[in-house]
Amino acid sequence: MRGTHNCPGCGRDDRVQAVPAAYLAGRDRVTGRERDADGDLRTVTRTVTTGLSDALAPVPDPPGHGIARLGVLAAFVALGTFVVGVQAGHWFEDDAAGGAAWPEAGPPVPEAAAPPGFAVLGWISAAALLAAVLAAVVTLRRRAAHARRLEGRARAEELWSRGWYCHRCGTVHLDGVPGEDRAPLTLQRFREKVWERGGYGDLAAVHRAVDPGRGRNTG
């Protein structure tokens, strides 16, 4: 989609594109076949995003999945140590019958005790389970906080949709927005204006727009 307005920087319109169109053009879903940890082929679909599309995003990315992955790992550790402890340590063995069994003849044969190390598995399992629960709580709270921060997203996208990106200059200008001139804006300055309109402008200083042509932050 070619823009219908001249770029205020170069004065031409042949490489001007509406910001929403430039943003969507840089996002694509790619499906391919790859092998998993067991060596089996599986179909995987991923979203491939260009640097320009990232720089023109109207909202910041949601919190990462790092803590959630650690929580899943901790849950597996808790389950694994619990199963090993039950099988090797006889944690739930019913000794109501009076302990070790006696054979019909000969001296009593005491039941073999579990190695002392298996008692530690119970503590490891409990600690890992606690870590998994804490990771889940932190992940849910972060996502809820992120959703609350984006309550003004509609206002941000209203301004965002009035932007035009010049592929020749690498700048954005606003057109037909009351109180805003048509001066060229860097990707970072455009992000600040849009995110400020949505009420989460302070995040623009943390998630800085990267100029895809220069591979660095823009100011």
C-alpha positions as CSV (number, residue, x, y, z in Angstrom):
1,M,0.0,0.0,0.0
2,R,1.6,3.2,-1.2
3,G,1.0,6.4,0.8
4,T,-0.8,9.3,-0.7
5,H,1.1,12.0,1.1
6,N,4.6,13.4,0.3
7,C,7.2,12.8,2.9
8,P,8.1,16.1,4.6
9,G,11.7,15.0,4.6
10,C,12.5,14.1,1.0
11,G,9.3,15.6,-0.6
12,R,8.4,12.5,-2.4
13,D,5.7,9.9,-2.0
14,D,6.9,6.9,-4.0
15,R,8.2,5.1,-0.9
16,V,5.7,6.4,1.7
17,Q,3.5,3.7,3.4
18,A,0.9,3.9,6.0
19,V,2.3,2.8,9.4
20,P,-0.3,0.0,10.0
21,A,0.5,-1.4,6.5
22,A,4.2,-1.3,7.1
23,Y,3.7,-2.9,10.5
24,L,1.6,-5.8,9.2
25,A,3.8,-6.3,6.2
26,G,6.7,-7.2,8.5
27,R,4.8,-9.9,10.4
28,D,4.4,-13.3,8.9
29,R,3.6,-16.8,10.2
30,V,6.0,-19.4,8.9
31,T,5.3,-23.2,9.2
32,G,8.1,-25.7,8.9
33,R,9.2,-29.2,10.0
34,E,11.8,-29.8,12.6
35,R,12.9,-32.5,15.0
36,D,12.1,-32.4,18.7
37,A,14.3,-33.7,21.5
38,D,13.4,-37.3,20.8
39,G,14.3,-37.0,17.1
40,D,10.7,-37.1,15.9
41,L,9.6,-34.7,13.1
42,R,6.9,-32.2,14.1
43,T,5.2,-29.2,12.4
44,V,6.1,-25.9,14.1
45,T,4.5,-22.5,13.3
46,R,6.4,-19.3,14.3
47,T,5.8,-15.6,13.8
48,V,8.6,-14.0,11.9
49,T,8.9,-10.2,12.6
50,T,11.1,-7.7,10.8
51,G,13.0,-5.0,12.7
52,L,10.8,-2.3,11.1
53,S,7.7,-4.0,12.3
54,D,9.1,-4.2,15.8
55,A,10.0,-0.5,15.8
56,L,6.5,0.5,14.6
57,A,4.7,-1.6,17.2
58,P,1.8,0.3,18.9
59,V,2.2,-1.5,22.2
60,P,5.2,-3.0,24.1
61,D,5.7,-6.7,24.0
62,P,4.1,-8.8,26.8
63,P,6.4,-10.0,29.6
64,G,8.7,-12.8,28.5
65,H,8.2,-16.5,29.3
66,G,11.5,-16.9,31.2
67,I,10.0,-17.2,34.7
68,A,7.2,-19.4,33.4
69,R,9.7,-21.8,31.8
70,L,11.6,-22.0,35.1
71,G,8.3,-22.8,36.8
72,V,7.6,-25.6,34.5
73,L,11.1,-27.0,35.0
74,A,10.7,-26.8,38.8
75,A,7.4,-28.6,38.5
76,F,9.1,-31.5,36.6
77,V,11.8,-31.6,39.2
78,A,9.2,-31.7,42.0
79,L,7.3,-34.6,40.3
80,G,10.5,-36.5,39.4
81,T,12.0,-36.3,42.9
82,F,8.6,-37.2,44.5
83,V,8.3,-40.4,42.3
84,V,11.8,-41.5,43.0
85,G,11.4,-40.9,46.7
86,V,8.2,-42.9,46.8
87,Q,9.6,-45.8,44.9
88,A,13.0,-46.0,46.6
89,G,12.3,-44.5,50.0
90,H,9.0,-46.3,50.7
91,W,7.5,-43.0,52.0
92,F,3.9,-44.3,52.0
93,E,4.5,-47.9,52.9
94,D,1.9,-49.2,55.4
95,D,3.8,-50.5,58.5
96,A,0.6,-51.1,60.5
97,A,1.2,-54.8,60.4
98,G,4.2,-54.4,62.8
99,G,7.1,-53.8,60.5
100,A,9.2,-56.4,58.8
101,A,7.8,-59.7,57.7
102,W,8.9,-62.9,59.5
103,P,9.6,-66.0,57.5
104,E,8.1,-69.4,58.6
105,A,11.5,-70.6,59.8
106,G,14.8,-69.2,60.6
107,P,15.9,-65.9,62.2
108,P,13.9,-62.7,61.4
109,V,15.0,-60.8,58.3
110,P,14.7,-57.0,58.8
111,E,13.4,-54.9,56.0
112,A,16.2,-53.1,54.2
113,A,16.2,-49.4,55.0
114,A,16.3,-46.8,52.3
115,P,19.6,-45.0,52.0
116,P,19.7,-41.7,54.0
117,G,20.0,-39.7,50.8
118,F,16.5,-40.5,49.8
119,A,15.1,-38.5,52.7
120,V,16.6,-35.4,51.1
121,L,14.5,-36.0,48.0
122,G,11.4,-35.0,50.0
123,W,12.8,-31.6,50.8
124,I,14.0,-31.1,47.2
125,S,10.5,-32.0,45.9
126,A,8.8,-29.6,48.3
127,A,11.2,-26.8,47.4
128,A,10.8,-27.3,43.7
129,L,7.0,-27.4,44.1
130,L,7.1,-24.1,46.0
131,A,9.3,-22.6,43.3
132,A,6.9,-23.7,40.6
133,V,3.9,-22.1,42.5
134,L,5.8,-18.9,43.0
135,A,6.8,-18.8,39.3
136,A,3.1,-19.2,38.3
137,V,2.0,-16.5,40.7
138,V,4.7,-14.0,39.4
139,T,3.8,-14.8,35.8
140,L,0.1,-14.3,36.3
141,R,0.7,-11.0,38.2
142,R,3.0,-9.7,35.5
143,R,0.6,-10.4,32.7
144,A,-2.3,-8.9,34.7
145,A,-0.2,-5.7,35.3
146,H,0.7,-5.6,31.6
147,A,-2.9,-5.8,30.6
148,R,-3.8,-3.0,32.9
149,R,-1.1,-0.8,31.5
150,L,-2.5,-1.3,28.0
151,E,-6.0,-0.1,28.8
152,G,-5.4,3.0,26.7
153,R,-4.3,1.0,23.7
154,A,-7.3,2.2,21.6
155,R,-6.2,5.9,22.0
156,A,-2.6,5.0,21.1
157,E,-3.7,3.1,18.0
158,E,-5.9,6.0,16.9
159,L,-2.8,8.2,16.7
160,W,-0.6,5.3,15.4
161,S,-3.0,4.7,12.4
162,R,-2.5,8.3,11.3
163,G,1.3,7.8,10.8
164,W,3.1,7.5,7.5
165,Y,6.5,5.8,7.1
166,C,9.0,6.8,4.5
167,H,11.2,3.9,3.5
168,R,13.7,6.3,1.9
169,C,14.2,8.6,4.9
170,G,13.4,6.0,7.6
171,T,11.2,8.5,9.4
172,V,7.5,8.8,10.3
173,H,5.2,11.8,10.0
174,L,1.7,12.4,11.2
175,D,-0.9,13.7,8.9
176,G,-4.3,15.3,9.7
177,V,-3.8,15.0,13.5
178,P,-5.0,18.1,15.4
179,G,-2.2,19.6,17.4
180,E,0.5,17.7,15.6
181,D,2.6,19.0,12.7
182,R,4.0,17.0,9.8
183,A,7.6,17.2,10.8
184,P,9.6,14.0,10.3
185,L,9.9,11.9,13.4
186,T,12.5,9.2,14.2
187,L,11.1,5.8,15.0
188,Q,11.8,6.3,18.7
189,R,10.1,9.7,18.8
190,F,7.1,8.3,17.0
191,R,6.9,5.5,19.5
192,E,7.1,7.9,22.4
193,K,4.2,10.0,21.0
194,V,2.0,6.9,20.4
195,W,2.7,5.2,23.7
196,E,2.2,8.5,25.6
197,R,-1.2,8.8,24.0
198,G,-2.0,5.3,25.4
199,G,-0.8,6.1,28.9
200,Y,2.3,3.9,28.9
201,G,4.8,6.3,27.5
202,D,7.3,5.6,30.2
203,L,7.8,2.2,28.7
204,A,9.2,3.7,25.6
205,A,12.4,4.6,27.4
206,V,12.8,0.9,28.4
207,H,11.7,-0.6,25.1
208,R,13.5,1.6,22.6
209,A,12.8,1.5,18.9
210,V,15.7,0.2,16.9
211,D,16.4,1.6,13.5
212,P,16.3,-1.4,11.2
213,G,18.7,0.3,8.7
214,R,21.4,1.1,11.2
215,G,20.8,-1.7,13.8
216,R,20.8,0.7,16.7
217,N,18.5,2.6,18.9
218,T,17.0,5.8,17.5
219,G,16.5,9.0,19.5
